C-alpha cells in the first residue's frame, strides 16, 4: 500500500510539472510608460510584430498626463495578450518595472522602454537560446530620433532591455530595481545585483538583430539638445566607418 501511494505521488508530481510547463507563458514583456505618446505607437507595433508570438505584454502606466494611457487602452481592445496596470502615483522606471515583475506570469521576463523599439526577431532569437540559462544577452544599438544612424554596443552590463531574465532567478534571489534611482542608474544596480548570484549567462553574437535605444530630450536619461546633436554626429561618423569596413 505504501509503495502504491508513493507511486501515485510520483505520478501526481510529474503531471503537475508537465501541466505547469504546458500552460505557463514563456515570456512576459514589461513596458514602463510615462508621457511617451509621440513614440508609443512605434514601440508597441515593434512588439506586436515580433516573430515570437507566445508572450504577455504588460504596460505599466506611471501616472502619465498625456494621451499614453488612452493609446494603451485602444491597443488592448485589439490584442488579448496586453495587460495594463495604471499607477496613480509616479514611481519612476524602477518602481514600474518592479510592478511589472510582480505581475508577470512568464518563465522569462524582458523589458522594453516605451520610446524605444526592437527588430521583429529580437525576442525570438533570445528565447530560442534560453535553454537552461538565467540570462540571455542580445545586442543593443544607441541612436536618436533624428536619423537612422546608430552606434553598436558590445554586450552591456549597464542595460536591462537587451536581455531576457529567468523570472525564478529574479524571484529566488529577491533582485529588485532601486526605486529611488533615476537616469539609468537603476539599470546598472539591477545588473550588478543579479551578477552577484553567478547566473548562467549566454551572450549572443551580432546577427544584425537589435534593440534600438533612442536618446532624446525629456527621456529618463534627461539628455540635452547639445548632447543629442553631438551623439548624432558621432553616430553618423561611426556608421560611415562601418560601411567602409563592410565593403
C-alpha positions in Angstrom: 0.0 0.0 0.0 2.8 2.4 0.9 4.5 1.6 -2.4 1.2 2.3 -4.3 0.8 5.6 -2.5 4.3 6.6 -3.3 3.7 5.7 -7.0 0.6 7.9 -7.0 2.5 10.8 -5.5 5.2 10.5 -8.2 2.6 10.4 -11.0 0.8 13.4 -9.5 4.0 15.5 -9.2 5.1 14.5 -12.7 1.7 15.6 -14.1 1.8 18.8 -12.2 5.2 19.7 -13.7 4.1 18.8 -17.2 0.8 20.8 -16.9 2.6 23.8 -15.5 5.0 23.7 -18.4 2.2 23.3 -20.9 0.1 26.2 -19.7 2.7 28.6 -18.5 3.6 31.7 -20.6 7.2 31.5 -21.9 7.7 35.3 -21.9 6.5 38.4 -20.2 7.4 41.7 -21.9 7.3 44.6 -19.4 7.0 48.2 -20.8 7.0 51.2 -18.3 5.1 54.1 -19.8 5.3 57.8 -18.8 4.3 60.5 -21.2 5.7 58.9 -24.3 2.7 59.4 -26.5 4.6 60.5 -29.7 6.8 57.3 -29.6 4.3 54.8 -28.2 2.9 53.5 -31.5 6.3 52.7 -32.9 7.3 50.8 -29.7 4.0 48.8 -29.5 4.0 47.9 -33.1 7.5 46.6 -33.0 6.5 44.3 -30.1 3.2 43.1 -31.6 5.0 42.4 -34.9 7.5 40.1 -33.2 8.0 36.7 -34.9 7.9 35.2 -31.4 4.2 35.3 -30.5 3.8 33.4 -27.2 4.1 36.2 -24.7 2.1 38.5 -22.5 2.6 42.3 -22.9 2.5 44.2 -19.6 2.2 48.0 -19.8 2.7 49.8 -16.5 1.5 53.4 -16.9 3.4 55.6 -14.5 0.7 58.3 -13.9 1.1 59.7 -17.4 -0.5 63.1 -18.0 -0.6 62.9 -21.9 -2.5 60.5 -24.1 -0.4 57.5 -23.4 -3.0 55.6 -21.3 -5.7 56.1 -23.9 -3.4 54.7 -26.6 -2.7 51.7 -24.5 -6.4 51.0 -24.0 -7.0 51.1 -27.7 -4.3 48.5 -28.3 -5.7 46.3 -25.6 -9.0 46.2 -27.4 -7.3 44.5 -30.4 -4.9 42.1 -28.6 -5.8 39.9 -25.6 -2.1 39.5 -24.7 -2.0 43.1 -23.5 -2.4 43.9 -19.8 -2.4 47.5 -18.5 -1.5 48.4 -14.9 -2.1 52.1 -14.1 -0.3 53.8 -11.2 -1.9 56.9 -9.7 1.5 57.9 -8.3 4.6 58.4 -10.4 7.1 55.7 -9.2 9.8 56.1 -11.9 11.3 53.4 -14.1 12.5 51.3 -11.3 9.2 51.2 -9.5 7.2 50.5 -12.6 9.4 47.6 -13.6 9.1 46.1 -10.1 5.3 46.3 -10.5 5.7 44.5 -13.9 7.8 41.8 -12.4 5.3 41.2 -9.6 2.5 40.7 -12.1 4.5 38.7 -14.7 3.4 35.1 -15.4 6.1 34.3 -17.9 9.0 31.9 -17.4 11.3 34.7 -18.7 11.0 38.5 -18.4 12.0 41.1 -20.9 12.0 44.9 -20.8 11.3 47.4 -23.5 11.3 51.2 -22.9 8.3 52.9 -24.4 10.3 55.4 -26.5 12.5 52.6 -28.0 11.8 49.8 -30.4 13.1 46.3 -31.5 13.7 44.3 -34.6 11.0 41.8 -35.3 13.1 38.8 -34.5 14.6 40.2 -31.3 12.7 38.1 -28.8 12.7 35.0 -31.0 16.4 34.8 -31.1 16.7 35.4 -27.3 14.0 32.8 -26.4 15.4 30.3 -28.9 18.7 30.4 -26.9 17.2 30.4 -23.5 17.6 26.7 -22.7 18.7 26.4 -19.0 20.2 29.9 -18.9 19.3 32.5 -16.3 20.1 35.5 -18.6 20.4 35.7 -22.3 22.1 38.9 -23.6 21.2 40.2 -27.1 22.6 43.2 -29.0 21.7 46.9 -28.5 22.4 49.9 -30.6 22.3 53.6 -29.5 20.7 56.1 -31.8 18.4 59.2 -31.8 15.1 60.2 -33.4 16.9 62.5 -35.9 18.1 59.8 -38.3 18.7 56.0 -38.7 22.4 56.3 -37.8 23.4 54.2 -34.8 26.4 53.1 -32.7 26.7 49.4 -31.9 27.3 48.4 -28.3 29.2 45.3 -27.2 27.4 43.1 -24.6 26.3 45.5 -21.9 26.1 45.4 -18.1 24.5 48.9 -18.0 21.3 48.0 -19.8 18.5 45.6 -18.8 16.5 45.9 -22.1 18.9 43.9 -24.2 18.3 40.8 -22.2 15.8 38.2 -21.1 15.8 37.2 -17.4 14.6 33.9 -15.9 11.8 35.0 -13.5 12.6 32.3 -11.0 16.2 33.5 -10.8 15.0 37.1 -10.1 12.4 36.0 -7.5 14.6 33.4 -5.8 17.4 36.0 -5.2 15.0 38.8 -4.5 16.5 41.1 -7.2 14.7 44.4 -7.4 15.1 47.7 -9.1 16.1 50.6 -6.8 13.0 52.9 -6.8 14.9 55.9 -5.6 17.4 56.0 -8.5 16.7 57.7 -11.8 18.6 58.4 -15.1 19.5 54.8 -15.8 21.4 54.2 -12.6 18.7 51.8 -11.5 19.6 49.5 -14.5 23.3 49.4 -13.5 22.4 48.4 -10.0 19.9 45.7 -11.1 22.6 44.2 -13.4 25.3 44.4 -10.7 22.9 42.8 -8.1 21.9 40.0 -10.5 25.5 39.2 -11.4 26.4 38.7 -7.8 24.5 35.4 -7.8 26.6 33.8 -10.5 23.7 33.4 -13.1 24.2 31.2 -16.1 24.6 33.7 -18.9 24.6 33.3 -22.7 25.9 36.2 -24.8 24.6 36.1 -28.4 26.8 37.1 -31.4 25.9 40.0 -33.6 23.4 38.8 -36.2 22.1 42.2 -37.1 19.1 41.9 -34.8 18.9 44.8 -32.4 17.2 46.6 -29.6 17.2 50.3 -30.7 17.9 52.5 -27.7 16.7 56.0 -28.6 18.4 59.0 -27.0 16.1 62.1 -26.8 15.4 65.2 -24.7 12.9 64.7 -22.0 13.7 61.0 -21.6 14.5 59.2 -18.4 18.2 59.8 -19.1 17.5 63.6 -19.5 19.8 64.2 -22.5 20.3 67.9 -23.5 19.8 69.1 -27.1 23.6 69.6 -27.4 24.3 66.1 -26.2 21.8 64.7 -28.8 23.4 66.7 -31.6 26.9 65.6 -30.6 25.8 62.0 -30.4 24.2 62.2 -33.8 27.4 63.5 -35.3 29.4 60.6 -33.7 26.8 58.0 -34.9 27.0 59.3 -38.5 30.8 59.1 -38.4 30.6 55.6 -36.9 28.0 54.4 -39.5 30.2 55.6 -42.4 33.3 53.9 -40.9 31.4 50.6 -40.5 30.1 50.9 -44.1 33.6 51.2 -45.4 34.7 48.1 -43.4 31.9 46.0 -44.8 32.7 46.9 -48.5 
